[in-house]
Amino acid sequence: MNENQIRAVVYREGDWWIIQGLEYDFVAVTKRFEDVPGEIRRFLLVLVSASLQQGVQPFHGYSAAPRKYWKMYEGATPWERPVEPIGLPGLGAGPTIEARLAA
């Protein structure tokens, strides 16, 4: 992957924690707040692995998220601990993941 960073804003909607990607308009969800970092990594690992298996560049065809999510991100609090970057055998470390929590 050529991408160096993936940013996401995390917010609560009802009983769910929503993870909204910014550079790439993707959404992942989890019920438990403490599962957010792992869910970000799991989602990206599955997406990247499936793309590579199919011979497609990861995030091919994805567009950026709508502006309202970028604004949420700008006003959000940085995640307490960095989200571990994804890594794939033979490809080395993947992009860094910067998540912020919107209140």
ABEGO torsion letter per residue (X at the ends): XABABBBBBBBBBEABBBBBBAABBBBBBBABAAAAAAAAAAAAAAAAAAAAAAGBBBGBGBBBBBAAAAAAAAABBBBABBBBBBBBBGAEBBBBBBBBBBX
